[in-house]
Amino acid sequence: MANVELATTLAEIKGAKMVPSFCYMCPWNCPSEVYVKDGKIVHVKGLEGAPNSGRRCAKGEASFQVVDDPDRLKYPMKRVSPKGKEPKFERISWDEAYAIIANKLIDVKDKYGPEAVVSLYHHDPNSVFTQILLTQLYGSPNFYGHTAGCEQSRRQACLTVFGHVFPMLDFEDSRFIMLWGINLFEAIEAIWENLALFEALDKGAKLVVVDPKFTHTAEKADEWIAIKPGTDGAMALAMCHTMIEENLYDRAFVREWTSGFDEFAKHLRDKGYTPEWASKVTDVPADTIRRLAREFATTKPAIAEVFKGPGNYTNGADASRAIYMLNVLTGNVDGPGNICLKDWAPVGPPVIIPEEAMAKPKKPPLHVAMGYPLAPDLPTGLLPKAVIKGDPYPVKVLFLQSINLVMSDPNTGLVKQMFRELDLAVTIDLYMSETALESDLVLPDASFYERAEVRQGLYKAPQAIICQPVIPPVGESQPMYEIVKGIAGKMGHGEYFTYRDWEDWANVAVQKLPISLEELKTKGIWTGENRHHKFKEGGFPTPSGKIEIWSKNFENSGYNPLPEYREHSVLPDEEYPLQLITSKLSMHCNVLTQNNPYLIEIIDENWVELNPLDARKYGIRDGDMVVLESPHGKAVIRAKVIEGVKPGVACARHDHGFGHWSPFLSVAYGKGAHLNHLIDSQIDPVSGGNAYNERKVRIRRA
């Protein structure tokens, strides 16, 4: 049977044209080869010669399903039912949709100012066109991504410590790798990083995973540190204390390239951040903390990296800073086998607005006006209250592209209420998602197989990648560069969006690359030199020009310039005795995966994991349906009883991707449980990141 299927597949592929492109099933955009025959995609695989070595994850392998999905949005839709009532939509023309949007933007600008318009995107497919229209021409300072729902605290830490957006990881040359709340082998983001980590392990590197959950990544580790949730910062600070007290830090590097070391050393002593202190906070033995500090400091090159796990608490920003200090004290920065401060490819904007035509915002961006000047992205957990109360200023229009805010953000009820207070909510997506159901206009986006894009590749070296349309758009769906062009024309800005086809604007975007657009279309990627220790050429892009242990940005914004430990906000108690945390699933990322029949067949629901001690205590057996209840709501979900989760912890798998209630998602509808209504609008008070793990729950059999 297998041979027959293989023969059929090969026959379909024979004679197909290969088009280099990239995958958009998750934000990491792995370069791909798309094989097209008779106007149909017959095969997809990883791009040969790309850093992912021709590999694709399961999400990428199943990606072609998006093209033929009968649930795809095909036409512009306008809401005809009152907000808060059963959503009903009618089909309209693109011209009518453009006119509605343009007229509302002009009206809102006259009444409230351009800052009353906020744009949010997730996968950022050609979001730069929206940015050019709404920020440079219209004048709104409020163009944001989805970082608050992801790694906001980690990104803020990297920006304030190193002056860089985020590091990439040079695993293959590392000898000691310490991952804090990162589950690379289940999140499956940058495939090349996963392959490099396996290579490092094959060469004998030590891997330590710090996580309350025994993840697939921990399974491959030499050591799993089952830390108490939300206490990572305490352990990292105690490791720093050990390195300094035992003179294990890199004196030459610290002296030449850092600012604030002496103050940090005094701070650690004065606060008593010893391994003994940290042991009581973290449940990690003091001897273990001290030993790991010594091993990390004396085994070079090394990497300590943090991601969503420690960041998804109200103490996430300082926890992330403290973990980065392990690299700083030991000089493991931007060298082979270290965290790499990424170089960017010279990819420019696809449309260039003359300086004299650019609008000048009169009010600060919303995150600054909210009191979060160091937030690298909008604190979306606070957006509903800002809209409902009109504070710090009125927000009347939301543009949402490829982002399902109603599903992904905390306090679901409040998010839904926010939409009912808006003058206009425009959702641009492939599907009629839960967010689309709350919107006034829903516009059908083109999938990544139906549109073009030129953008930065997420590789450690400078890299440009290209997405090319291989089939026509489904129905009347359009890519963002056509949608923005249509809106701009109605607003009187058509003169700046004169491209006839995508190659016109792509040629503008690649004009500073050392290869032409035609070469990029043929090869799929351009990769520059992977340079190490780039800071030796001009320092770091921080206020001091050095790595900032003592952060001038924190100091100037009224925060403690040195990382400190604060207990996180929501702790278990007698009434709600379990800390609910989250962990990813390799097959799923968002609506694109949950409405995919191949992927949902592999994993069709999420679940909550309990330690056997807790399961016996609450009368839960493996496979039971259980009720999770917090002070804010309850949900029914399946339970799995496993040894690999710390007692006192409940670990929900992929908590804000399942439990879809949009009836227009026929595959995803009703599968698994949505859990974000169990949490209040908790955010980190400095970074503004959503604190998803600030949940205490009780559990019982359903």
Order of alpha helices (4+ residues) and beta strands (2+ residues): alpha-beta-beta-beta-alpha-alpha-beta-beta-alpha-beta-alpha-beta-alpha-beta-beta-alpha-alpha-beta-alpha-beta-alpha-alpha-beta-alpha-alpha-alpha-beta-alpha-alpha-beta-alpha-alpha-beta-alpha-alpha-beta-alpha-beta-beta-beta-alpha-alpha-alpha-beta-beta-alpha-beta-alpha-alpha-beta-alpha-beta-beta-beta-beta
